[in-house]
Amino acid sequence: MNNIIFFGPPGAGKGTQAKIISNHLNVPHLSTGDILRTRILQEDDLSKKLKEIMSSGGLVSDEILNKIVNEKLNDCNDGFILDGYPRTLDQSNFLNNYLEQSRSSLDFIFNIDISFDVLKDRILKRSQEEDRDDDNIDALETRYSKYTEETKPVSEEYKHNNSSIFYEINGRNQIQEITSEIIKILEK
């Protein structure tokens, strides 16, 4: 079984790598961002609220994300790849409790490290290529600030408590170089 978490700031390439590794291992990729963007398309009161939160760079509440992730994890019998979750200490506690109750554990944690300046260039490019409303400078600055305040401490906690399965990845490298590095680690 492969239970994997990808950490890193917004635009670092977590989603790209998670998708590639998901295909490589044939393990479900659970991206809270993709799940929420799909939910927005339902055009109801919740979707309008989610769209407003996400387009301003805000983050969806722990309660909503924990519920979504719990539902998805219950369908992952052969492992999972989490991307964008956990991003807060409450979400981390929820995940750790879930793993304990399901008698499961994490196998690999990857942190894609990259500077804000490189991220800014990538996000603007992605915004043009994918026509994403949530990819703009104001939203990026808000999300990066929240990442620094909320998610970076979570990844540091995982690094401290799980150092034998925690891997720092240089996010400045090309996509294929990053993928090759991750696959080498997975195959050790």
Backbone bond lengths (Angstrom), bond angles and torsions (degrees), N, CA, C in turn:
res aa  C-N    CA-C-N  psi(-1)  N-CA   C-N-CA  omega(-1)  CA-C   N-CA-C  phi
1 M - - - 1.458 - - 1.524 108.56 -
2 N 1.318 116.14 143.16 1.460 121.78 177.17 1.517 109.59 -124.00
3 N 1.328 116.03 109.18 1.456 122.34 173.75 1.524 106.67 -109.72
4 I 1.329 115.09 115.88 1.462 120.86 -169.44 1.526 110.32 -129.42
5 I 1.342 115.31 142.56 1.471 121.62 172.14 1.524 108.13 -119.95
6 F 1.330 115.68 137.98 1.462 122.29 170.34 1.520 108.81 -109.86
7 F 1.337 115.72 124.00 1.455 122.55 174.03 1.527 108.97 -111.51
8 G 1.316 115.78 161.46 1.452 123.26 176.21 1.511 109.18 149.64
9 P 1.320 116.40 160.92 1.474 119.56 -179.36 1.526 111.33 -67.94
10 P 1.337 117.18 166.23 1.466 120.56 178.67 1.525 110.14 -60.43
11 G 1.330 115.98 130.74 1.461 120.72 179.14 1.514 114.28 89.62
12 A 1.331 117.41 3.17 1.470 121.32 -177.49 1.527 112.65 -74.12
13 G 1.321 117.41 -18.27 1.460 120.35 -178.20 1.511 113.71 107.88
14 K 1.338 116.66 13.50 1.468 120.36 179.25 1.522 110.74 -57.55
15 G 1.312 116.25 -48.77 1.467 120.61 -177.26 1.512 112.04 -63.94
16 T 1.320 116.53 -43.19 1.470 120.82 178.99 1.520 110.31 -59.76
17 Q 1.327 116.80 -49.79 1.463 120.50 -178.84 1.530 111.09 -67.30
18 A 1.322 117.57 -40.32 1.465 120.53 179.78 1.529 110.83 -60.56
19 K 1.339 117.27 -41.18 1.476 120.82 178.26 1.518 111.12 -64.06
20 I 1.323 116.95 -44.91 1.464 121.23 -179.51 1.527 110.26 -62.75
21 I 1.315 116.39 -47.11 1.469 120.85 -178.29 1.530 110.25 -68.74
22 S 1.316 117.47 -34.71 1.463 121.59 175.87 1.532 110.02 -58.64
23 N 1.314 116.48 -46.24 1.472 120.63 177.97 1.522 111.06 -66.40
24 H 1.314 116.97 -40.98 1.466 122.02 -179.03 1.532 111.48 -62.06
25 L 1.333 116.50 -42.41 1.468 121.48 -176.38 1.533 113.33 -95.49
26 N 1.325 116.60 -10.45 1.460 122.44 -174.09 1.538 110.62 57.32
27 V 1.335 114.46 50.30 1.462 123.35 -179.93 1.526 107.35 -125.12
28 P 1.335 118.67 139.19 1.471 120.36 -178.46 1.530 113.35 -60.37
29 H 1.327 114.63 137.72 1.464 123.26 175.91 1.520 107.27 -101.06
30 L 1.321 116.60 117.34 1.456 121.63 179.15 1.518 109.34 -107.32
31 S 1.312 115.13 100.89 1.458 121.54 178.36 1.517 108.51 -103.82
32 T 1.331 116.29 114.75 1.462 118.55 179.80 1.524 110.35 -62.07
33 G 1.333 117.57 -34.66 1.460 120.39 178.23 1.521 111.70 -61.88
34 D 1.339 117.30 -47.37 1.472 121.01 178.68 1.523 111.18 -63.51
35 I 1.329 115.58 -42.14 1.469 119.92 179.88 1.524 110.20 -61.37
36 L 1.332 116.55 -43.99 1.465 120.34 -179.61 1.525 111.79 -69.27
37 R 1.347 117.53 -40.18 1.474 119.81 178.14 1.525 110.80 -62.89
38 T 1.331 117.40 -36.60 1.463 121.23 176.31 1.525 110.04 -67.17
39 R 1.320 116.51 -40.12 1.467 121.18 -179.28 1.532 111.27 -64.49
40 I 1.325 116.73 -33.68 1.465 121.18 179.20 1.531 111.48 -60.26
41 L 1.317 117.26 -31.51 1.464 121.59 -177.16 1.526 113.51 -67.66
42 Q 1.326 117.20 -13.48 1.460 120.32 -178.04 1.528 112.91 -73.25
43 E 1.309 117.88 -12.93 1.466 124.30 174.34 1.529 114.34 50.12
44 D 1.316 115.64 58.52 1.458 121.36 171.62 1.530 107.35 -126.08
45 D 1.321 117.32 -171.50 1.463 120.04 -176.94 1.531 112.06 -60.77
46 L 1.341 116.42 -42.37 1.460 119.35 179.40 1.525 110.95 -64.64
47 S 1.328 116.78 -41.62 1.468 119.48 -178.94 1.529 111.11 -64.54
48 K 1.333 117.60 -37.27 1.471 120.89 177.25 1.531 110.26 -64.22
49 K 1.334 115.74 -42.40 1.460 120.66 178.97 1.532 110.05 -64.83
50 L 1.332 116.85 -43.89 1.459 121.05 179.18 1.528 110.92 -62.04
51 K 1.322 117.03 -42.80 1.465 120.87 -179.54 1.522 110.69 -62.37
52 E 1.330 116.47 -42.61 1.468 121.16 179.06 1.535 110.45 -62.49
53 I 1.328 116.43 -45.31 1.470 121.14 -179.79 1.524 110.17 -62.07
54 M 1.337 116.48 -49.79 1.464 120.92 -173.55 1.524 112.96 -70.69
55 S 1.330 118.33 -39.08 1.467 119.87 -178.47 1.526 112.07 -70.34
56 S 1.335 116.98 -20.62 1.465 119.89 176.41 1.531 111.79 -90.75
57 G 1.339 115.97 -1.28 1.456 120.40 -179.72 1.514 113.21 89.69
58 G 1.331 116.29 2.82 1.461 120.02 179.19 1.518 111.52 -73.14
59 L 1.316 115.63 166.83 1.453 121.01 -178.82 1.519 110.07 -114.78
60 V 1.318 115.87 141.10 1.451 122.74 -179.57 1.532 108.89 -70.38
61 S 1.323 116.80 147.15 1.467 121.97 -174.11 1.528 112.60 -60.24
62 D 1.342 114.49 152.76 1.464 120.95 176.93 1.523 110.97 -58.25
63 E 1.318 116.76 -40.83 1.460 120.90 -177.61 1.529 111.38 -57.92
64 I 1.331 117.15 -47.08 1.461 120.89 -179.88 1.526 110.54 -65.76
65 L 1.329 117.15 -46.54 1.465 119.85 -178.17 1.519 112.18 -66.71
66 N 1.326 118.38 -40.23 1.464 120.39 178.17 1.526 111.10 -59.76
67 K 1.320 116.22 -41.17 1.466 120.65 179.31 1.533 110.04 -64.22
68 I 1.329 116.90 -46.22 1.462 121.48 179.96 1.532 110.43 -61.35
69 V 1.323 116.49 -48.30 1.464 120.85 -177.62 1.526 110.67 -64.84
70 N 1.322 117.91 -41.34 1.459 120.77 178.69 1.528 110.87 -57.91
71 E 1.338 116.60 -45.63 1.471 120.62 179.39 1.528 110.69 -60.79
72 K 1.324 115.95 -43.32 1.470 120.16 -178.30 1.522 111.99 -69.64
73 L 1.342 117.93 -42.27 1.462 121.02 -178.43 1.524 112.03 -63.44
74 N 1.320 116.89 -32.54 1.460 120.19 179.51 1.526 112.13 -63.67
75 D 1.326 117.16 -19.05 1.470 121.69 178.26 1.528 112.72 -95.34
76 C 1.322 118.15 2.20 1.471 122.11 -174.59 1.528 110.51 -105.19
77 N 1.310 116.15 82.83 1.463 120.62 -176.73 1.519 113.46 -78.69
78 D 1.321 117.94 -24.12 1.466 121.40 -175.79 1.518 112.99 -109.32
79 G 1.330 117.06 17.02 1.447 121.06 179.71 1.519 111.37 116.61
80 F 1.341 115.24 178.11 1.461 121.09 -178.50 1.518 109.53 -158.48
81 I 1.320 114.11 160.46 1.460 121.87 171.75 1.521 106.63 -125.39
82 L 1.326 116.19 117.85 1.463 121.68 179.26 1.523 109.78 -98.35
83 D 1.316 115.48 133.38 1.459 123.21 -179.41 1.524 106.95 -135.36
84 G 1.337 116.48 113.52 1.463 120.21 -177.59 1.516 112.78 92.19
85 Y 1.305 116.45 9.24 1.460 121.92 -179.30 1.521 107.80 -154.66
86 P 1.323 119.48 134.75 1.463 128.43 -1.65 1.529 111.15 -81.34
87 R 1.325 116.18 144.61 1.462 120.12 178.80 1.519 112.77 -114.94
88 T 1.346 116.59 -6.81 1.468 120.48 176.35 1.530 108.66 -131.14
89 L 1.327 116.07 164.49 1.462 119.59 178.29 1.528 111.18 -64.47
90 D 1.340 118.42 -34.77 1.465 121.07 176.64 1.527 110.72 -62.57
91 Q 1.338 116.40 -43.17 1.465 119.96 178.02 1.522 110.74 -65.66
92 S 1.324 116.51 -38.36 1.462 121.22 177.73 1.525 110.30 -61.87
93 N 1.317 116.75 -45.02 1.464 120.77 177.52 1.523 111.14 -61.76
94 F 1.337 116.29 -41.23 1.462 120.90 178.19 1.530 110.18 -60.88
95 L 1.332 116.63 -47.19 1.466 121.07 -179.74 1.528 110.66 -63.60
96 N 1.316 117.31 -45.53 1.463 120.24 179.97 1.533 111.20 -60.43
97 N 1.332 117.03 -40.52 1.473 120.90 176.61 1.524 110.86 -65.06
98 Y 1.334 116.19 -42.05 1.468 120.23 178.16 1.538 110.25 -59.09
99 L 1.338 116.08 -47.60 1.465 120.62 -179.19 1.528 110.95 -61.89
100 E 1.321 116.62 -42.01 1.469 120.59 179.70 1.525 110.78 -63.84
101 Q 1.341 116.50 -45.97 1.468 120.24 -178.83 1.527 111.89 -66.31
102 S 1.332 117.09 -32.16 1.467 120.25 -179.38 1.528 111.86 -90.72
103 R 1.333 115.56 6.40 1.466 121.57 -179.23 1.524 111.25 52.92
104 S 1.298 113.80 48.40 1.456 121.50 -178.49 1.526 108.59 -127.99
105 S 1.320 116.12 174.91 1.464 119.64 178.63 1.526 109.33 -153.01
106 L 1.307 115.33 170.11 1.451 121.15 174.97 1.523 108.54 -84.69
107 D 1.338 115.68 145.22 1.461 121.00 179.69 1.525 112.28 -107.13
108 F 1.334 116.83 -35.78 1.460 122.03 -179.13 1.523 109.18 -145.90
109 I 1.338 115.00 141.68 1.465 121.31 173.47 1.527 106.07 -130.23
110 F 1.338 115.86 122.76 1.459 121.25 179.70 1.519 109.22 -113.95
111 N 1.327 116.38 129.72 1.456 121.88 175.84 1.527 108.23 -113.64
112 I 1.326 116.71 113.04 1.459 121.37 179.18 1.517 107.72 -89.06
113 D 1.328 115.26 112.15 1.462 122.52 -174.52 1.529 109.71 -98.74
114 I 1.346 116.22 131.08 1.465 121.16 -177.00 1.536 109.46 -159.37
115 S 1.329 116.77 149.19 1.468 120.80 -177.94 1.533 111.88 -79.19
116 F 1.337 115.43 159.57 1.465 120.89 -179.78 1.528 111.60 -63.16
117 D 1.329 118.31 -38.81 1.469 121.00 -178.75 1.528 112.00 -61.72
118 V 1.323 116.97 -42.68 1.465 120.46 177.78 1.520 109.72 -66.40
119 L 1.326 116.70 -40.22 1.462 121.18 178.61 1.528 111.67 -59.99
120 K 1.330 115.45 -43.30 1.464 120.27 -177.97 1.532 110.20 -58.21
121 D 1.335 116.64 -45.96 1.465 120.19 178.66 1.530 111.41 -62.43
122 R 1.314 116.28 -43.19 1.476 120.57 -179.17 1.525 111.88 -64.26
123 I 1.324 116.12 -43.76 1.464 120.26 -177.14 1.526 110.84 -63.72
124 L 1.323 116.72 -43.34 1.461 119.33 179.35 1.528 110.93 -62.76
125 K 1.320 116.50 -39.13 1.461 120.52 177.77 1.529 110.49 -66.23
126 R 1.341 117.02 -45.66 1.465 121.12 179.70 1.525 110.89 -62.12
127 S 1.327 116.66 -37.66 1.459 121.42 179.58 1.521 110.86 -59.24
128 Q 1.323 116.22 -42.96 1.470 120.73 179.60 1.527 111.56 -70.52
129 E 1.343 117.04 -40.68 1.461 120.77 -176.06 1.529 112.85 -74.19
130 E 1.332 117.50 -37.02 1.464 121.17 -173.84 1.517 113.48 -107.70
131 D 1.342 117.85 -2.51 1.468 122.56 179.45 1.529 111.67 51.46
132 R 1.341 115.52 52.38 1.462 120.79 -179.49 1.527 109.88 -98.28
133 D 1.346 115.70 124.12 1.464 121.52 179.44 1.520 112.46 -64.46
134 D 1.348 116.65 -27.93 1.464 119.77 -176.29 1.526 112.03 -84.73
135 D 1.342 118.46 1.55 1.460 122.45 177.97 1.527 110.09 -103.97
136 N 1.319 116.09 88.53 1.453 121.83 173.95 1.532 106.53 -146.00
137 I 1.334 116.30 164.42 1.465 120.00 -173.58 1.526 112.11 -60.84
138 D 1.326 118.23 -44.73 1.464 120.10 -179.84 1.521 111.77 -61.10
139 A 1.341 116.39 -44.93 1.462 120.42 179.13 1.529 110.12 -64.52
140 L 1.345 116.89 -40.56 1.464 120.32 179.68 1.528 110.76 -62.52
141 E 1.329 116.77 -45.90 1.464 119.76 -179.87 1.523 111.03 -60.84
142 T 1.343 116.28 -40.86 1.463 120.56 177.99 1.520 110.42 -65.08
143 R 1.351 116.87 -47.73 1.468 120.73 -178.54 1.526 110.96 -65.33
144 Y 1.331 117.46 -39.22 1.464 120.23 -179.62 1.535 110.24 -66.39
145 S 1.315 116.17 -40.51 1.464 120.44 177.80 1.535 110.12 -62.17
146 K 1.342 116.47 -44.72 1.466 120.22 178.45 1.523 110.39 -64.77
147 Y 1.343 116.67 -38.09 1.466 120.44 177.14 1.523 110.11 -59.32
148 T 1.343 116.25 -47.42 1.461 121.09 -178.38 1.530 111.25 -62.58
149 E 1.342 116.17 -41.04 1.463 121.15 -177.91 1.522 113.28 -76.46
150 E 1.348 117.32 -41.09 1.464 120.85 -170.08 1.523 114.32 -107.05
151 T 1.333 117.58 -47.87 1.463 119.97 -170.62 1.519 112.71 -85.58
152 K 1.322 117.37 -37.86 1.467 119.25 179.62 1.538 111.03 -57.28
153 P 1.346 119.42 -42.62 1.467 118.91 175.42 1.544 112.82 -61.33
154 V 1.333 117.08 -32.35 1.466 120.40 178.08 1.528 109.60 -66.89
155 S 1.335 116.30 -47.06 1.469 118.67 179.98 1.526 110.38 -64.75
156 E 1.335 117.32 -35.91 1.469 120.31 177.31 1.535 110.82 -64.92
157 E 1.323 116.59 -37.16 1.467 120.01 177.26 1.534 110.21 -64.93
158 Y 1.335 116.35 -44.47 1.467 119.63 177.51 1.527 110.45 -63.01
159 K 1.321 117.10 -39.38 1.467 120.78 178.60 1.532 109.90 -61.62
160 H 1.321 116.36 -44.21 1.462 121.40 -179.25 1.536 111.44 -65.80
161 N 1.334 116.21 -43.95 1.465 121.07 -174.80 1.525 114.45 -87.12
162 N 1.334 117.47 -14.54 1.467 121.57 -175.64 1.525 111.07 -136.32
163 S 1.314 117.33 42.80 1.470 120.52 -172.57 1.527 113.49 -58.97
164 S 1.326 118.77 -27.73 1.465 120.39 -177.83 1.527 113.10 -74.37
165 I 1.331 117.58 -16.09 1.471 120.60 179.45 1.533 111.97 -120.60
166 F 1.325 116.93 9.77 1.469 122.84 -176.99 1.530 109.02 -100.98
167 Y 1.332 116.73 124.28 1.468 121.52 -176.30 1.522 110.78 -125.79
168 E 1.338 116.13 126.86 1.465 122.50 174.93 1.529 107.98 -85.65
169 I 1.329 116.44 130.29 1.456 122.47 -178.95 1.526 108.51 -120.30
170 N 1.334 116.98 133.21 1.468 121.81 179.00 1.530 109.29 -76.44
171 G 1.331 116.02 108.66 1.456 121.88 -177.25 1.518 115.06 -74.75
172 R 1.321 117.82 -7.57 1.472 120.31 177.98 1.525 111.43 -77.88
173 N 1.336 116.59 -19.47 1.459 119.90 -179.94 1.527 111.08 -65.69
174 Q 1.309 115.81 164.36 1.464 121.75 176.85 1.529 109.50 -69.57
175 I 1.319 116.23 157.19 1.468 122.14 -176.73 1.527 111.01 -52.14
176 Q 1.336 117.41 -49.86 1.466 120.67 -176.60 1.531 111.85 -64.91
177 E 1.328 117.07 -35.53 1.473 119.78 177.71 1.533 110.53 -64.88
178 I 1.321 116.02 -41.66 1.464 120.64 178.89 1.528 109.78 -64.85
179 T 1.329 116.10 -44.80 1.466 120.21 179.15 1.525 110.82 -59.44
180 S 1.316 116.93 -45.51 1.473 120.70 180.00 1.529 111.34 -60.23
181 E 1.333 116.24 -41.73 1.462 120.07 179.29 1.535 110.42 -63.01
182 I 1.324 116.32 -44.03 1.466 120.79 -179.09 1.529 110.63 -65.19
183 I 1.319 117.03 -43.94 1.474 120.13 -179.94 1.524 110.71 -63.06
184 K 1.331 117.88 -39.56 1.470 120.41 176.85 1.525 110.88 -59.92
185 I 1.322 116.40 -40.80 1.473 120.39 178.68 1.527 110.03 -66.26
186 L 1.322 117.47 -42.83 1.469 121.52 -179.06 1.533 111.90 -63.89
187 E 1.312 116.07 -30.59 1.463 120.18 -175.78 1.526 113.96 -91.18
188 K 1.322 117.52 -0.14 1.476 120.52 178.17 1.507 111.37 -61.85
